[in-house]
């Protein structure tokens, strides 16, 4: 049985944002829309067109390596603005075909691991499993729904098995590059945790202790020591790549904050400090892992609501839109250069689409 509550949740959310999403579905813009948001919608439409234009005959949406993971990111980007595989239009058909590509038997090994076939390791596995968990119950046909559900549960089982591997104290509860890794880092761990949290909402088999252990790991990744009440000793604190490091990083602080938020830790002092740090260090082109960090930054600050969310949305728009290429895509630089334009464009859409709130994982 599929998660009716999740489908209803998305349907109700759709009604709430219908006035904003109609332009993305080919309708005329409403006169009440703010000029700056009209610009964002046009940008997203161009970006979606770029992603669809990169789809191969196989269904993959990619320009190079890690084809399963890049296709999954593209599906997430489309879904974030309300595209569904059941739509009888170019985008809906492209999404359905992309999902079928991800679900090909050879993409996931007998252990449930997606990261082997395309070389994306546990990074890709977490991304793909999160995408599938967000699409459970939303397939084009009942048969596709069943395949999404089964592949997702296998992916979740692999994540749980990897978490149970014997690890040293500071690494317990986390994940690293391979399923059998004995260490952990925040970057890989956040994707797995997001997948677990989304799957739990679906009603898939996720033991409560798995998420609790992951939250404890996140707390160990705080850049400040914690006092007896679990509060950071230093107010100027965020999240680091690995536990024990005092190096506050833009991407890791944004990722850690969002991961704790989606697990219900909205009022945590670790989250509060991280948000304050991010407000002082907004996204800037050229920042290390810019697209990765800005995706998490946009989502995390949107969760705060009010002026904080509005200002973050403006900052993300102002830094991304001038860098969009004429064909609708974005080109990553620096450390992300090798990830390719499908990656950058998908992350940019996810960063710009926060107000749509179509993806259940980001609904507070």
Order of alpha helices (4+ residues) and beta strands (2+ residues): alpha-alpha-alpha-alpha-alpha-alpha-alpha-alpha-alpha-alpha-alpha-alpha-alpha-alpha
